[in-house]
Amino acid sequence: ATLEGIVLPTPEENAAIAQEQAAIAQEQAAIAQERAEKLAARLRAMGVNPDQV
């Protein structure tokens, strides 16, 4: 669709973009969770309880 010469995505294209962005966000969240778990393990190994900091 166009609006005064500006190309606008169709609802289907918008949905596909949103799904792709959601998948990327999920992947980034999984990476962040993994990093947080590794950091917590390192802190525990140093005698620090990360849940009480």
mmCIF file of the N, C-alpha and C atoms, coordinates in Angstrom:
data_MODEL
# 
_entry.id   MODEL 
# 
loop_
_atom_site.group_PDB 
_atom_site.id 
_atom_site.type_symbol 
_atom_site.label_atom_id 
_atom_site.label_alt_id 
_atom_site.label_comp_id 
_atom_site.label_asym_id 
_atom_site.label_entity_id 
_atom_site.label_seq_id 
_atom_site.pdbx_PDB_ins_code 
_atom_site.Cartn_x 
_atom_site.Cartn_y 
_atom_site.Cartn_z 
_atom_site.occupancy 
_atom_site.B_iso_or_equiv 
_atom_site.pdbx_formal_charge 
_atom_site.auth_seq_id 
_atom_site.auth_comp_id 
_atom_site.auth_asym_id 
_atom_site.auth_atom_id 
_atom_site.pdbx_PDB_model_num 
ATOM 1   N N  . ALA A 1 1  ? 0.852  -1.192  0.000  1.00 0.00 ? 1  ALA A N  1 
ATOM 2   C CA . ALA A 1 1  ? 0.000  0.000   0.000  1.00 0.00 ? 1  ALA A CA 1 
ATOM 3   C C  . ALA A 1 1  ? 0.885  1.238   0.000  1.00 0.00 ? 1  ALA A C  1 
ATOM 4   N N  . THR A 1 2  ? 0.356  2.313   -0.543 1.00 0.00 ? 2  THR A N  1 
ATOM 5   C CA . THR A 1 2  ? 1.125  3.559   -0.559 1.00 0.00 ? 2  THR A CA 1 
ATOM 6   C C  . THR A 1 2  ? 0.297  4.688   0.021  1.00 0.00 ? 2  THR A C  1 
ATOM 7   N N  . LEU A 1 3  ? 0.985  5.641   0.578  1.00 0.00 ? 3  LEU A N  1 
ATOM 8   C CA . LEU A 1 3  ? 0.353  6.835   1.114  1.00 0.00 ? 3  LEU A CA 1 
ATOM 9   C C  . LEU A 1 3  ? 1.175  8.010   0.614  1.00 0.00 ? 3  LEU A C  1 
ATOM 10  N N  . GLU A 1 4  ? 0.664  8.687   -0.410 1.00 0.00 ? 4  GLU A N  1 
ATOM 11  C CA . GLU A 1 4  ? 1.376  9.812   -1.016 1.00 0.00 ? 4  GLU A CA 1 
ATOM 12  C C  . GLU A 1 4  ? 2.816  9.439   -1.375 1.00 0.00 ? 4  GLU A C  1 
ATOM 13  N N  . GLY A 1 5  ? 2.971  8.302   -2.020 1.00 0.00 ? 5  GLY A N  1 
ATOM 14  C CA . GLY A 1 5  ? 4.293  7.889   -2.476 1.00 0.00 ? 5  GLY A CA 1 
ATOM 15  C C  . GLY A 1 5  ? 5.118  7.144   -1.448 1.00 0.00 ? 5  GLY A C  1 
ATOM 16  N N  . ILE A 1 6  ? 4.624  7.038   -0.211 1.00 0.00 ? 6  ILE A N  1 
ATOM 17  C CA . ILE A 1 6  ? 5.347  6.302   0.831  1.00 0.00 ? 6  ILE A CA 1 
ATOM 18  C C  . ILE A 1 6  ? 4.844  4.861   0.817  1.00 0.00 ? 6  ILE A C  1 
ATOM 19  N N  . VAL A 1 7  ? 5.762  3.920   0.703  1.00 0.00 ? 7  VAL A N  1 
ATOM 20  C CA . VAL A 1 7  ? 5.380  2.508   0.682  1.00 0.00 ? 7  VAL A CA 1 
ATOM 21  C C  . VAL A 1 7  ? 5.145  2.046   2.117  1.00 0.00 ? 7  VAL A C  1 
ATOM 22  N N  . LEU A 1 8  ? 3.967  1.508   2.348  1.00 0.00 ? 8  LEU A N  1 
ATOM 23  C CA . LEU A 1 8  ? 3.612  0.996   3.668  1.00 0.00 ? 8  LEU A CA 1 
ATOM 24  C C  . LEU A 1 8  ? 3.504  -0.522  3.598  1.00 0.00 ? 8  LEU A C  1 
ATOM 25  N N  . PRO A 1 9  ? 3.982  -1.219  4.624  1.00 0.00 ? 9  PRO A N  1 
ATOM 26  C CA . PRO A 1 9  ? 3.855  -2.675  4.613  1.00 0.00 ? 9  PRO A CA 1 
ATOM 27  C C  . PRO A 1 9  ? 2.395  -3.106  4.754  1.00 0.00 ? 9  PRO A C  1 
ATOM 28  N N  . THR A 1 10 ? 2.088  -4.243  4.163  1.00 0.00 ? 10 THR A N  1 
ATOM 29  C CA . THR A 1 10 ? 0.745  -4.804  4.303  1.00 0.00 ? 10 THR A CA 1 
ATOM 30  C C  . THR A 1 10 ? 0.595  -5.360  5.717  1.00 0.00 ? 10 THR A C  1 
ATOM 31  N N  . PRO A 1 11 ? -0.633 -5.633  6.154  1.00 0.00 ? 11 PRO A N  1 
ATOM 32  C CA . PRO A 1 11 ? -0.801 -6.261  7.475  1.00 0.00 ? 11 PRO A CA 1 
ATOM 33  C C  . PRO A 1 11 ? -0.025 -7.575  7.592  1.00 0.00 ? 11 PRO A C  1 
ATOM 34  N N  . GLU A 1 12 ? 0.017  -8.335  6.498  1.00 0.00 ? 12 GLU A N  1 
ATOM 35  C CA . GLU A 1 12 ? 0.755  -9.602  6.523  1.00 0.00 ? 12 GLU A CA 1 
ATOM 36  C C  . GLU A 1 12 ? 2.248  -9.352  6.705  1.00 0.00 ? 12 GLU A C  1 
ATOM 37  N N  . GLU A 1 13 ? 2.762  -8.334  5.992  1.00 0.00 ? 13 GLU A N  1 
ATOM 38  C CA . GLU A 1 13 ? 4.181  -7.996  6.139  1.00 0.00 ? 13 GLU A CA 1 
ATOM 39  C C  . GLU A 1 13 ? 4.470  -7.496  7.552  1.00 0.00 ? 13 GLU A C  1 
ATOM 40  N N  . ASN A 1 14 ? 3.554  -6.698  8.088  1.00 0.00 ? 14 ASN A N  1 
ATOM 41  C CA . ASN A 1 14 ? 3.718  -6.225  9.467  1.00 0.00 ? 14 ASN A CA 1 
ATOM 42  C C  . ASN A 1 14 ? 3.760  -7.396  10.438 1.00 0.00 ? 14 ASN A C  1 
ATOM 43  N N  . ALA A 1 15 ? 2.891  -8.378  10.238 1.00 0.00 ? 15 ALA A N  1 
ATOM 44  C CA . ALA A 1 15 ? 2.858  -9.548  11.115 1.00 0.00 ? 15 ALA A CA 1 
ATOM 45  C C  . ALA A 1 15 ? 4.162  -10.328 11.014 1.00 0.00 ? 15 ALA A C  1 
ATOM 46  N N  . ALA A 1 16 ? 4.671  -10.490 9.801  1.00 0.00 ? 16 ALA A N  1 
ATOM 47  C CA . ALA A 1 16 ? 5.924  -11.222 9.611  1.00 0.00 ? 16 ALA A CA 1 
ATOM 48  C C  . ALA A 1 16 ? 7.078  -10.488 10.284 1.00 0.00 ? 16 ALA A C  1 
ATOM 49  N N  . ILE A 1 17 ? 7.093  -9.177  10.162 1.00 0.00 ? 17 ILE A N  1 
ATOM 50  C CA . ILE A 1 17 ? 8.139  -8.371  10.809 1.00 0.00 ? 17 ILE A CA 1 
ATOM 51  C C  . ILE A 1 17 ? 8.044  -8.519  12.327 1.00 0.00 ? 17 ILE A C  1 
ATOM 52  N N  . ALA A 1 18 ? 6.837  -8.448  12.850 1.00 0.00 ? 18 ALA A N  1 
ATOM 53  C CA . ALA A 1 18 ? 6.642  -8.569  14.296 1.00 0.00 ? 18 ALA A CA 1 
ATOM 54  C C  . ALA A 1 18 ? 7.085  -9.939  14.794 1.00 0.00 ? 18 ALA A C  1 
ATOM 55  N N  . GLN A 1 19 ? 6.768  -10.987 14.035 1.00 0.00 ? 19 GLN A N  1 
ATOM 56  C CA . GLN A 1 19 ? 7.187  -12.334 14.428 1.00 0.00 ? 19 GLN A CA 1 
ATOM 57  C C  . GLN A 1 19 ? 8.702  -12.456 14.422 1.00 0.00 ? 19 GLN A C  1 
ATOM 58  N N  . GLU A 1 20 ? 9.342  -11.888 13.413 1.00 0.00 ? 20 GLU A N  1 
ATOM 59  C CA . GLU A 1 20 ? 10.800 -11.939 13.326 1.00 0.00 ? 20 GLU A CA 1 
ATOM 60  C C  . GLU A 1 20 ? 11.433 -11.189 14.501 1.00 0.00 ? 20 GLU A C  1 
ATOM 61  N N  . GLN A 1 21 ? 10.884 -10.022 14.816 1.00 0.00 ? 21 GLN A N  1 
ATOM 62  C CA . GLN A 1 21 ? 11.412 -9.248  15.939 1.00 0.00 ? 21 GLN A CA 1 
ATOM 63  C C  . GLN A 1 21 ? 11.203 -9.993  17.257 1.00 0.00 ? 21 GLN A C  1 
ATOM 64  N N  . ALA A 1 22 ? 10.073 -10.666 17.406 1.00 0.00 ? 22 ALA A N  1 
ATOM 65  C CA . ALA A 1 22 ? 9.811  -11.434 18.622 1.00 0.00 ? 22 ALA A CA 1 
ATOM 66  C C  . ALA A 1 22 ? 10.794 -12.591 18.748 1.00 0.00 ? 22 ALA A C  1 
ATOM 67  N N  . ALA A 1 23 ? 11.091 -13.257 17.638 1.00 0.00 ? 23 ALA A N  1 
ATOM 68  C CA . ALA A 1 23 ? 12.047 -14.363 17.662 1.00 0.00 ? 23 ALA A CA 1 
ATOM 69  C C  . ALA A 1 23 ? 13.435 -13.864 18.049 1.00 0.00 ? 23 ALA A C  1 
ATOM 70  N N  . ILE A 1 24 ? 13.823 -12.713 17.524 1.00 0.00 ? 24 ILE A N  1 
ATOM 71  C CA . ILE A 1 24 ? 15.121 -12.130 17.876 1.00 0.00 ? 24 ILE A CA 1 
ATOM 72  C C  . ILE A 1 24 ? 15.150 -11.786 19.360 1.00 0.00 ? 24 ILE A C  1 
ATOM 73  N N  . ALA A 1 25 ? 14.068 -11.206 19.862 1.00 0.00 ? 25 ALA A N  1 
ATOM 74  C CA . ALA A 1 25 ? 14.004 -10.837 21.276 1.00 0.00 ? 25 ALA A CA 1 
ATOM 75  C C  . ALA A 1 25 ? 14.096 -12.069 22.166 1.00 0.00 ? 25 ALA A C  1 
ATOM 76  N N  . GLN A 1 26 ? 13.429 -13.156 21.769 1.00 0.00 ? 26 GLN A N  1 
ATOM 77  C CA . GLN A 1 26 ? 13.497 -14.392 22.550 1.00 0.00 ? 26 GLN A CA 1 
ATOM 78  C C  . GLN A 1 26 ? 14.921 -14.936 22.575 1.00 0.00 ? 26 GLN A C  1 
ATOM 79  N N  . GLU A 1 27 ? 15.597 -14.883 21.436 1.00 0.00 ? 27 GLU A N  1 
ATOM 80  C CA . GLU A 1 27 ? 16.975 -15.363 21.355 1.00 0.00 ? 27 GLU A CA 1 
ATOM 81  C C  . GLU A 1 27 ? 17.884 -14.519 22.252 1.00 0.00 ? 27 GLU A C  1 
ATOM 82  N N  . GLN A 1 28 ? 17.699 -13.207 22.209 1.00 0.00 ? 28 GLN A N  1 
ATOM 83  C CA . GLN A 1 28 ? 18.509 -12.321 23.045 1.00 0.00 ? 28 GLN A CA 1 
ATOM 84  C C  . GLN A 1 28 ? 18.227 -12.563 24.524 1.00 0.00 ? 28 GLN A C  1 
ATOM 85  N N  . ALA A 1 29 ? 16.980 -12.814 24.876 1.00 0.00 ? 29 ALA A N  1 
ATOM 86  C CA . ALA A 1 29 ? 16.624 -13.091 26.266 1.00 0.00 ? 29 ALA A CA 1 
ATOM 87  C C  . ALA A 1 29 ? 17.263 -14.392 26.739 1.00 0.00 ? 29 ALA A C  1 
ATOM 88  N N  . ALA A 1 30 ? 17.290 -15.399 25.878 1.00 0.00 ? 30 ALA A N  1 
ATOM 89  C CA . ALA A 1 30 ? 17.916 -16.670 26.238 1.00 0.00 ? 30 ALA A CA 1 
ATOM 90  C C  . ALA A 1 30 ? 19.413 -16.486 26.464 1.00 0.00 ? 30 ALA A C  1 
ATOM 91  N N  . ILE A 1 31 ? 20.055 -15.692 25.620 1.00 0.00 ? 31 ILE A N  1 
ATOM 92  C CA . ILE A 1 31 ? 21.484 -15.416 25.780 1.00 0.00 ? 31 ILE A CA 1 
ATOM 93  C C  . ILE A 1 31 ? 21.728 -14.673 27.093 1.00 0.00 ? 31 ILE A C  1 
ATOM 94  N N  . ALA A 1 32 ? 20.892 -13.682 27.384 1.00 0.00 ? 32 ALA A N  1 
ATOM 95  C CA . ALA A 1 32 ? 21.041 -12.918 28.624 1.00 0.00 ? 32 ALA A CA 1 
ATOM 96  C C  . ALA A 1 32 ? 20.846 -13.813 29.844 1.00 0.00 ? 32 ALA A C  1 
ATOM 97  N N  . GLN A 1 33 ? 19.883 -14.713 29.783 1.00 0.00 ? 33 GLN A N  1 
ATOM 98  C CA . GLN A 1 33 ? 19.638 -15.641 30.890 1.00 0.00 ? 33 GLN A CA 1 
ATOM 99  C C  . GLN A 1 33 ? 20.848 -16.534 31.114 1.00 0.00 ? 33 GLN A C  1 
ATOM 100 N N  . GLU A 1 34 ? 21.419 -17.042 30.028 1.00 0.00 ? 34 GLU A N  1 
ATOM 101 C CA . GLU A 1 34 ? 22.602 -17.900 30.121 1.00 0.00 ? 34 GLU A CA 1 
ATOM 102 C C  . GLU A 1 34 ? 23.768 -17.135 30.746 1.00 0.00 ? 34 GLU A C  1 
ATOM 103 N N  . ARG A 1 35 ? 23.961 -15.899 30.323 1.00 0.00 ? 35 ARG A N  1 
ATOM 104 C CA . ARG A 1 35 ? 25.042 -15.078 30.890 1.00 0.00 ? 35 ARG A CA 1 
ATOM 105 C C  . ARG A 1 35 ? 24.813 -14.817 32.367 1.00 0.00 ? 35 ARG A C  1 
ATOM 106 N N  . ALA A 1 36 ? 23.567 -14.546 32.735 1.00 0.00 ? 36 ALA A N  1 
ATOM 107 C CA . ALA A 1 36 ? 23.244 -14.286 34.139 1.00 0.00 ? 36 ALA A CA 1 
ATOM 108 C C  . ALA A 1 36 ? 23.511 -15.520 34.992 1.00 0.00 ? 36 ALA A C  1 
ATOM 109 N N  . GLU A 1 37 ? 23.168 -16.690 34.481 1.00 0.00 ? 37 GLU A N  1 
ATOM 110 C CA . GLU A 1 37 ? 23.405 -17.927 35.224 1.00 0.00 ? 37 GLU A CA 1 
ATOM 111 C C  . GLU A 1 37 ? 24.898 -18.183 35.394 1.00 0.00 ? 37 GLU A C  1 
ATOM 112 N N  . LYS A 1 38 ? 25.686 -17.917 34.339 1.00 0.00 ? 38 LYS A N  1 
ATOM 113 C CA . LYS A 1 38 ? 27.141 -18.099 34.434 1.00 0.00 ? 38 LYS A CA 1 
ATOM 114 C C  . LYS A 1 38 ? 27.741 -17.123 35.441 1.00 0.00 ? 38 LYS A C  1 
ATOM 115 N N  . LEU A 1 39 ? 27.271 -15.870 35.417 1.00 0.00 ? 39 LEU A N  1 
ATOM 116 C CA . LEU A 1 39 ? 27.765 -14.873 36.358 1.00 0.00 ? 39 LEU A CA 1 
ATOM 117 C C  . LEU A 1 39 ? 27.407 -15.271 37.790 1.00 0.00 ? 39 LEU A C  1 
ATOM 118 N N  . ALA A 1 40 ? 26.193 -15.726 38.003 1.00 0.00 ? 40 ALA A N  1 
ATOM 119 C CA . ALA A 1 40 ? 25.768 -16.150 39.338 1.00 0.00 ? 40 ALA A CA 1 
ATOM 120 C C  . ALA A 1 40 ? 26.637 -17.301 39.830 1.00 0.00 ? 40 ALA A C  1 
ATOM 121 N N  . ALA A 1 41 ? 26.960 -18.240 38.945 1.00 0.00 ? 41 ALA A N  1 
ATOM 122 C CA . ALA A 1 41 ? 27.811 -19.368 39.325 1.00 0.00 ? 41 ALA A CA 1 
ATOM 123 C C  . ALA A 1 41 ? 29.202 -18.882 39.718 1.00 0.00 ? 41 ALA A C  1 
ATOM 124 N N  . ARG A 1 42 ? 29.730 -17.912 38.969 1.00 0.00 ? 42 ARG A N  1 
ATOM 125 C CA . ARG A 1 42 ? 31.058 -17.372 39.307 1.00 0.00 ? 42 ARG A CA 1 
ATOM 126 C C  . ARG A 1 42 ? 31.027 -16.643 40.647 1.00 0.00 ? 42 ARG A C  1 
ATOM 127 N N  . LEU A 1 43 ? 29.965 -15.895 40.889 1.00 0.00 ? 43 LEU A N  1 
ATOM 128 C CA . LEU A 1 43 ? 29.850 -15.196 42.170 1.00 0.00 ? 43 LEU A CA 1 
ATOM 129 C C  . LEU A 1 43 ? 29.768 -16.195 43.322 1.00 0.00 ? 43 LEU A C  1 
ATOM 130 N N  . ARG A 1 44 ? 28.969 -17.245 43.140 1.00 0.00 ? 44 ARG A N  1 
ATOM 131 C CA . ARG A 1 44 ? 28.864 -18.267 44.189 1.00 0.00 ? 44 ARG A CA 1 
ATOM 132 C C  . ARG A 1 44 ? 30.216 -18.914 44.449 1.00 0.00 ? 44 ARG A C  1 
ATOM 133 N N  . ALA A 1 45 ? 30.993 -19.147 43.391 1.00 0.00 ? 45 ALA A N  1 
ATOM 134 C CA . ALA A 1 45 ? 32.324 -19.747 43.541 1.00 0.00 ? 45 ALA A CA 1 
ATOM 135 C C  . ALA A 1 45 ? 33.251 -18.834 44.345 1.00 0.00 ? 45 ALA A C  1 
ATOM 136 N N  . MET A 1 46 ? 32.977 -17.528 44.329 1.00 0.00 ? 46 MET A N  1 
ATOM 137 C CA . MET A 1 46 ? 33.781 -16.574 45.096 1.00 0.00 ? 46 MET A CA 1 
ATOM 138 C C  . MET A 1 46 ? 33.188 -16.333 46.485 1.00 0.00 ? 46 MET A C  1 
ATOM 139 N N  . GLY A 1 47 ? 32.142 -17.069 46.821 1.00 0.00 ? 47 GLY A N  1 
ATOM 140 C CA . GLY A 1 47 ? 31.536 -16.944 48.138 1.00 0.00 ? 47 GLY A CA 1 
ATOM 141 C C  . GLY A 1 47 ? 30.493 -15.850 48.244 1.00 0.00 ? 47 GLY A C  1 
ATOM 142 N N  . VAL A 1 48 ? 30.044 -15.331 47.116 1.00 0.00 ? 48 VAL A N  1 
ATOM 143 C CA . VAL A 1 48 ? 29.027 -14.278 47.120 1.00 0.00 ? 48 VAL A CA 1 
ATOM 144 C C  . VAL A 1 48 ? 27.694 -14.894 46.709 1.00 0.00 ? 48 VAL A C  1 
ATOM 145 N N  . ASN A 1 49 ? 26.665 -14.608 47.498 1.00 0.00 ? 49 ASN A N  1 
ATOM 146 C CA . ASN A 1 49 ? 25.332 -15.084 47.143 1.00 0.00 ? 49 ASN A CA 1 
ATOM 147 C C  . ASN A 1 49 ? 24.668 -14.007 46.287 1.00 0.00 ? 49 ASN A C  1 
ATOM 148 N N  . PRO A 1 50 ? 24.528 -14.238 44.979 1.00 0.00 ? 50 PRO A N  1 
ATOM 149 C CA . PRO A 1 50 ? 23.970 -13.200 44.106 1.00 0.00 ? 50 PRO A CA 1 
ATOM 150 C C  . PRO A 1 50 ? 22.515 -12.858 44.422 1.00 0.00 ? 50 PRO A C  1 
ATOM 151 N N  . ASP A 1 51 ? 21.829 -13.734 45.140 1.00 0.00 ? 51 ASP A N  1 
ATOM 152 C CA . ASP A 1 51 ? 20.433 -13.467 45.481 1.00 0.00 ? 51 ASP A CA 1 
ATOM 153 C C  . ASP A 1 51 ? 20.309 -12.496 46.650 1.00 0.00 ? 51 ASP A C  1 
ATOM 154 N N  . GLN A 1 52 ? 21.412 -12.246 47.363 1.00 0.00 ? 52 GLN A N  1 
ATOM 155 C CA . GLN A 1 52 ? 21.373 -11.351 48.519 1.00 0.00 ? 52 GLN A CA 1 
ATOM 156 C C  . GLN A 1 52 ? 22.096 -10.036 48.254 1.00 0.00 ? 52 GLN A C  1 
ATOM 157 N N  . VAL A 1 53 ? 22.564 -9.831  47.041 1.00 0.00 ? 53 VAL A N  1 
ATOM 158 C CA . VAL A 1 53 ? 23.311 -8.604  46.719 1.00 0.00 ? 53 VAL A CA 1 
ATOM 159 C C  . VAL A 1 53 ? 22.333 -7.508  46.344 1.00 0.00 ? 53 VAL A C  1 
# 
